[in-house]
Amino acid sequence: MAKAKKDFDTMIEELEGIISRMEKGSLSLEECLKEYKAARVLVSACREKLSAARETLGSEKDPEKEQEDADA
């Protein structure tokens, strides 16, 4: 079964959990490296979602801006 894609908020919560566990300083080196790798994957996925959101917002036309351009 394919793993469902996580939403942005879930990924942010997971990142916050990783940061919290790492800041406590009680992880072994191996655990710390595992958490770091998981965090990098989450950060990358979050950046992709943000980029897609920017593209979506950038492609939508702002009705107020269009009216200002028309009035000029």
Buried (B, 14 or more C-beta within 10 A) or exposed (E): EEEEEBEEEEBEEBBEEBEEBBEEEEBEEEEBEEBEEBBEEBEEBBEEBEEEEEEEEEEEEEEEEEEEEEEE
